[in-house]
Amino acid sequence: MGKITRKMMSRTVLLVAAGVTIGMLALLLAMNGNPPNMGVCVACFLRDTAGALNLHNAAPVQYLRPEIPGFVLGAFGAALVTREFDPSAGSSPLLRFTLGFFMMLGCLVFLGCPLRMALRIAGGDLNAVIGLSGFATGVGIGAFFLRGNFALPPRKPQTRGEGVCFPLLVLALLALFLFRNEIFAASPQGPGSQRAPVWLALTGGLLIGAIVQRTRFCFVGMISHIFLFRRFSMFLGVGALTLVVFAGNLALDQVRVGFTGQPVAHDDALWNFLGMALTGLCGAFLGGCPLRQVVGAGQGNSDAAVTVIGMLLGAAVAHNFALASSVAGPTAGGKGMVIVGLIVALIVGFAYSAGRREAACPPAFAQDREENS
């Protein structure tokens, strides 16, 4: 018992330290040019990157965010150094693409990923508290299926060549951005024009990618660990991140408590709740939040890479077909697609539970279960 307790305490300290570090990096990036309450946002940065690649033409949100390559390459480097690079694939790739697509739509109806949700709370945005309740509900529903007998088909080992494809593709994209950035679209105004210096954004991304790879830091895990394992270490890590950013915002006089007038946010409570519920439910079935998916792609998980591509295309579709929300609120199309996404995710939950006799969970949660035993 003593050994287990010491292990749990050690992991808690590690996750709290990770949360503090990620929070400080998010603060630093926002102080140096990234949008307010958006020092780091995986969904927003993938949306901007989709615009930079001309996958959508929404001029205010086009910029190849160096943080995204940083997440991937930081995780790749950390996995190689620690011999945790584990090429694998084959667990329902098209289904993962679809879930990634709808997870992104949920984020863009809410206007932020789970990480930005925490940053918005730390800035006093009470709409994000409603989003958190929806996110917890979505992950909780997913955990209900996982506690039963939900399971996607297992991943299969792949060659190292397969595993390095996505990191090398991202490295090539980064090289083009660094040396031929004129070929990419870039916003002259709007959120896409608010950006930290490239070197700082890339460094922050590399550090966060390595930290998440080593610690398994995850916002879906924050909730799922409570439901599945009765463990609160990840929750404390996310809490530490939020408190650090809150303290920094207080020092900078940037805390604005309320529902209205929040930066890059809307105050439609129902769709803030449902957008994040969709994000949480898809994340639970996929085995991790958007940040964990990007990091997983960097450490050789081709299924996570397919999920990230689904998210990227989801961002493009959201802006090409007026599905993404704005500060004025959600669109009719966005509302409809959230409902469709929730229905699709629930169908997946039931379909991949029917007829299974052994309880199982996605690989990321299976690994977490071993670490929490």
PyMOL commands that set and color helices and strands:
alter all, ss='L'
color gray80, all
select helices_A, chain A and resi 2-31+42-52+59-61+67-81+93-110+114-122+126-147+160-179+181-183+191-193+198-215+219-229+233-251+269-286+290-298+302-320+332-351+363-371
alter helices_A, ss='H'
color red, helices_A
select strands_A, chain A and resi 88-89+156-157
alter strands_A, ss='S'
color yellow, strands_A
deselect
rebuild
show_as cartoon
